[in-house]
Amino acid sequence: MVKEHSTPLIITRVLDQGRDIRSFDLMPFDANNARAVDFIPGQVAILRVNQEEPAYFAFASAPEDRELEILVKRTAGVSSAIFDKHPGNRIDLLGVAGQGFDLDRQRGQDLVFVAMGTGVAPLRSALRHVLSRQTDFGQLVVLYGARTPEDFCYRDETQGWKNAGVVLRQVISQPDGHDWSGPTGYVQSLLDHVLPTLKSPVALICGSREMIEQTQDRLQQMGFAPDAILTNY
């Protein structure tokens, strides 16, 4: 479902995150705070720059954050156009799409966030939302996979997650030539090591379609009910 509206946004901050990945903080031109844009964790923004075809970018910020935030990987089209923009430049928000994560229904549950690559953006939105009301939930686990250590985003935040009690496990799929002592392989391989310790886990998954399907299959083999496996679209 898409909520139809068009809102001009101004870039307020740009940060390098992973390799060829940047985060962009955004504010509506005509609002004092980002709450003028209504969304739930896991939903995506439909953005347009100049005459490029619109593209979808998941919100990396929580709905209650003052500014909107997206992750952009340098590819083509709108992604490339946004990647090279600077604070003060404009981006048009055409709408908000996707079902997102209904976190209110998961109160009291352990939450397992499973992300690959820039799929960490919608899960960061959900994690920030949950951490602001952490007593409503059980154990929080983040399983995060990337090709190389340089592809991980939000490296400046992960210690804060740990300090808040989040269990963080990271894995890379291309270890050759990198200084990495952690696990290697795909993020799905981490499931077996953390799920047996959880009492009532619900999984939130974001990544490529192939990764999502493989993770869903693995979770179902482990006994997860379909309604305990959540995707954001």
C-alpha positions as CSV (number, residue, x, y, z in Angstrom):
1,M,0.0,0.0,0.0
2,V,1.3,3.5,-0.9
3,K,0.3,6.7,0.9
4,E,0.2,9.3,-1.8
5,H,1.8,12.6,-1.0
6,S,4.8,14.6,-2.2
7,T,7.1,16.3,0.3
8,P,10.3,18.2,-0.6
9,L,13.2,17.2,1.7
10,I,16.5,18.9,2.4
11,I,19.7,17.0,3.2
12,T,21.0,18.0,6.6
13,R,23.9,15.6,7.0
14,V,25.9,13.1,4.9
15,L,28.1,10.4,6.4
16,D,30.2,7.7,4.8
17,Q,29.1,4.3,6.2
18,G,30.3,1.2,4.3
19,R,32.2,0.9,1.1
20,D,30.3,3.0,-1.5
21,I,27.5,3.5,1.0
22,R,26.5,6.8,2.6
23,S,23.8,7.8,5.1
24,F,21.7,10.9,4.5
25,D,19.8,12.8,7.2
26,L,16.7,14.6,5.7
27,M,14.2,17.1,7.0
28,P,11.0,18.4,5.3
29,F,11.4,21.9,3.9
30,D,8.2,23.1,5.6
31,A,8.3,21.3,8.9
32,N,10.1,21.8,12.2
33,N,10.7,18.1,12.6
34,A,10.5,14.9,10.5
35,R,7.3,13.7,12.2
36,A,5.5,15.5,9.3
37,V,6.4,12.3,7.5
38,D,4.4,9.4,8.9
39,F,5.9,5.9,8.7
40,I,6.4,2.7,10.7
41,P,9.7,0.8,11.1
42,G,10.5,-1.2,8.0
43,Q,8.7,1.0,5.5
44,V,10.4,2.6,2.6
45,A,10.5,6.1,1.1
46,I,9.8,6.6,-2.6
47,L,12.3,9.3,-3.6
48,R,12.9,11.2,-6.8
49,V,15.8,13.5,-7.8
50,N,15.4,15.8,-10.8
51,Q,13.9,13.8,-13.7
52,E,15.3,10.4,-12.6
53,E,12.8,7.5,-12.2
54,P,11.7,7.3,-8.5
55,A,13.3,4.6,-6.4
56,Y,12.7,3.0,-3.0
57,F,14.9,3.5,0.1
58,A,14.1,2.1,3.5
59,F,14.0,4.4,6.4
60,A,17.0,3.8,8.7
61,S,15.7,6.2,11.3
62,A,13.0,5.4,13.8
63,P,9.6,7.2,13.4
64,E,10.3,9.2,16.6
65,D,13.7,10.4,15.5
66,R,13.9,14.1,14.7
67,E,15.3,13.6,11.3
68,L,14.6,11.0,8.6
69,E,17.6,8.9,7.5
70,I,18.3,6.6,4.5
71,L,21.2,4.5,3.4
72,V,22.3,4.9,-0.2
73,K,24.6,2.6,-2.1
74,R,26.3,4.0,-5.2
75,T,24.7,2.2,-8.1
76,A,22.7,3.9,-10.9
77,G,19.7,6.2,-11.4
78,V,18.4,7.9,-8.3
79,S,20.9,6.0,-6.1
80,S,23.8,7.5,-8.0
81,A,22.2,11.0,-8.1
82,I,21.6,11.0,-4.3
83,F,25.0,9.6,-3.5
84,D,26.8,12.7,-4.8
85,K,24.5,15.2,-3.1
86,H,25.5,17.4,-0.2
87,P,23.8,19.1,2.8
88,G,21.4,21.7,1.6
89,N,20.4,19.8,-1.6
90,R,16.8,18.8,-2.2
91,I,15.2,15.4,-2.7
92,D,11.5,14.8,-3.3
93,L,9.6,12.3,-1.2
94,L,6.7,11.0,-3.3
95,G,5.3,8.5,-0.8
96,V,5.8,5.8,1.8
97,A,5.4,2.2,0.9
98,G,5.6,-1.3,2.3
99,Q,3.9,-3.0,5.2
100,G,6.8,-2.4,7.6
101,F,7.0,-4.2,11.0
102,D,4.1,-4.3,13.4
103,L,6.2,-4.2,16.5
104,D,3.3,-3.5,18.9
105,R,2.1,-7.1,18.2
106,Q,5.6,-8.4,19.2
107,R,5.7,-7.0,22.8
108,G,7.1,-9.5,25.2
109,Q,8.9,-11.5,22.5
110,D,12.6,-12.0,21.8
111,L,13.5,-10.2,18.6
112,V,16.1,-11.5,16.1
113,F,17.1,-8.9,13.5
114,V,18.6,-10.6,10.4
115,A,20.2,-8.3,7.9
116,M,22.5,-8.4,4.9
117,G,24.2,-5.4,3.4
118,T,22.1,-2.2,3.2
119,G,19.2,-4.4,4.5
120,V,20.4,-3.2,7.9
121,A,18.6,0.2,7.2
122,P,15.0,-1.0,7.9
123,L,16.3,-3.2,10.8
124,R,18.1,-0.2,12.3
125,S,14.8,1.7,12.2
126,A,13.1,-1.1,14.0
127,L,15.9,-1.5,16.5
128,R,16.0,2.2,17.4
129,H,12.3,2.1,17.9
130,V,12.5,-1.0,20.2
131,L,15.5,0.4,22.2
132,S,13.4,3.4,23.1
133,R,10.9,1.1,24.8
134,Q,13.2,-1.8,25.6
135,T,11.3,-3.1,28.7
136,D,8.4,-4.0,26.3
137,F,10.5,-6.7,24.6
138,G,12.7,-9.7,25.5
139,Q,16.2,-10.4,24.3
140,L,17.4,-8.4,21.3
141,V,19.7,-10.2,18.8
142,V,21.2,-8.6,15.7
143,L,22.7,-10.9,13.0
144,Y,24.4,-8.8,10.3
145,G,26.2,-10.1,7.2
146,A,28.2,-8.3,4.6
147,R,30.7,-9.2,1.9
148,T,33.8,-7.6,3.7
149,P,34.4,-5.7,7.0
150,E,34.4,-2.5,5.0
151,D,30.8,-3.1,3.9
152,F,29.3,-3.0,7.4
153,C,27.4,0.2,8.1
154,Y,26.8,2.0,11.5
155,R,30.1,0.8,12.9
156,D,30.1,3.8,15.2
157,E,26.8,2.6,16.8
158,T,27.4,-1.1,17.4
159,Q,29.1,-0.6,20.7
160,G,26.0,1.4,21.9
161,W,23.8,-1.5,20.8
162,K,26.0,-3.9,22.9
163,N,25.9,-1.5,25.9
164,A,22.1,-1.6,25.7
165,G,22.2,-5.4,26.0
166,V,21.8,-6.3,22.3
167,V,23.6,-9.5,21.2
168,L,25.4,-8.6,18.0
169,R,26.9,-11.2,15.7
170,Q,28.5,-10.2,12.4
171,V,29.7,-12.4,9.5
172,I,31.5,-11.7,6.2
173,S,31.3,-13.8,3.0
174,Q,34.5,-12.7,1.4
175,P,37.3,-12.9,4.0
176,D,40.3,-13.2,1.7
177,G,42.7,-10.2,2.0
178,H,40.9,-8.8,5.1
179,D,41.9,-8.5,8.7
180,W,38.9,-10.5,10.1
181,S,38.9,-13.0,13.0
182,G,35.1,-13.4,13.2
183,P,32.9,-16.0,11.5
184,T,32.7,-16.3,7.7
185,G,29.9,-17.4,5.4
186,Y,26.4,-16.1,5.1
187,V,24.2,-14.5,7.8
188,Q,21.8,-17.5,7.8
189,S,24.7,-19.6,9.2
190,L,24.5,-17.6,12.5
191,L,20.9,-18.7,13.3
192,D,21.9,-22.0,14.8
193,H,24.2,-20.4,17.3
194,V,21.7,-18.0,18.9
195,L,18.2,-19.3,18.5
196,P,18.4,-22.3,20.8
197,T,18.9,-19.9,23.8
198,L,15.8,-17.8,23.1
199,K,12.4,-18.6,24.6
200,S,9.9,-16.9,22.2
201,P,11.8,-15.5,19.2
202,V,10.4,-13.5,16.3
203,A,12.6,-13.0,13.3
204,L,12.7,-9.7,11.3
205,I,14.6,-10.2,8.0
206,C,15.9,-7.7,5.5
207,G,18.2,-8.2,2.5
208,S,18.2,-9.6,-1.0
209,R,15.2,-11.6,-2.1
210,E,17.3,-14.7,-2.3
211,M,18.7,-14.1,1.2
212,I,15.2,-13.6,2.6
213,E,13.9,-16.8,1.1
214,Q,16.9,-18.8,2.3
215,T,16.5,-17.4,5.8
216,Q,12.8,-18.1,5.9
217,D,13.4,-21.7,4.8
218,R,16.1,-22.2,7.5
219,L,13.8,-20.7,10.2
220,Q,10.9,-22.9,9.2
221,Q,13.1,-25.9,9.4
222,M,14.0,-24.8,12.9
223,G,10.4,-24.8,13.9
224,F,9.4,-21.1,13.4
225,A,5.7,-20.5,12.7
226,P,5.1,-18.4,9.6
227,D,3.7,-15.5,11.7
228,A,7.0,-15.5,13.7
229,I,9.0,-14.6,10.5
230,L,8.5,-11.0,9.5
231,T,9.7,-9.2,6.4
232,N,9.1,-5.5,5.6
233,Y,7.4,-6.0,2.3
